[in-house]
């Protein structure tokens, strides 16, 4: 029985590693579903972050095979982060915890920073500085959809 439980734990751990699920600041679970991930680090005080948010919202709305996830850079409560995200018009999920360690990446030192994670759950690139829809689509290997 113990061996079966250990085997089940190992197998379920492998599934999570291949297809991680994340918890948002609102307590919901977001399943990556084998999509390409854009994990964007932002802060309310960061002007380039605020300017980039509509571009990320566009990518999230227009590309079903891409999942945009936000990570607030500051050490705030979930309620404070949710309030800031609403104030800034963030329409994509904002994570409760920093997931960079899953890909052996350090916490960004410059904002905004966006991690690109492939559908195979492997780190592909780190985009430093504000991005446009075009630059994000280029990094993802997608055609431009924003005019």
HUDA-V382597 format. One record per backbone hydrogen bond with DSSP energy under -0.5 kcal/mol. NH is the residue of the N-H (numbers start at 0). CO is the residue of the C=O. If there is no record, write none. Layout:
BEGIN
nh & co
NH & CO
NH & CO
END
This chain:
BEGIN
nh & co
4 & 0
5 & 1
6 & 2
7 & 3
8 & 4
9 & 5
10 & 6
11 & 7
12 & 8
13 & 9
14 & 10
15 & 11
16 & 12
17 & 13
18 & 14
21 & 29
23 & 27
24 & 93
26 & 23
29 & 21
30 & 28
31 & 19
34 & 31
35 & 64
36 & 116
37 & 66
38 & 36
38 & 114
39 & 37
39 & 68
40 & 112
41 & 70
45 & 42
46 & 44
49 & 45
50 & 46
51 & 47
52 & 48
54 & 51
55 & 51
56 & 52
57 & 53
58 & 54
59 & 55
60 & 56
61 & 57
62 & 58
63 & 61
65 & 62
66 & 35
67 & 65
68 & 37
69 & 92
70 & 39
72 & 41
75 & 73
80 & 76
81 & 77
82 & 78
83 & 79
84 & 80
85 & 81
86 & 82
87 & 83
88 & 84
88 & 85
89 & 84
92 & 67
94 & 69
94 & 92
95 & 22
96 & 22
98 & 96
101 & 98
102 & 99
103 & 100
104 & 99
111 & 40
112 & 40
113 & 126
114 & 38
115 & 124
116 & 36
116 & 114
117 & 121
120 & 117
123 & 115
124 & 115
126 & 113
127 & 125
128 & 111
135 & 131
136 & 132
137 & 133
138 & 134
139 & 135
140 & 136
140 & 137
141 & 136
END
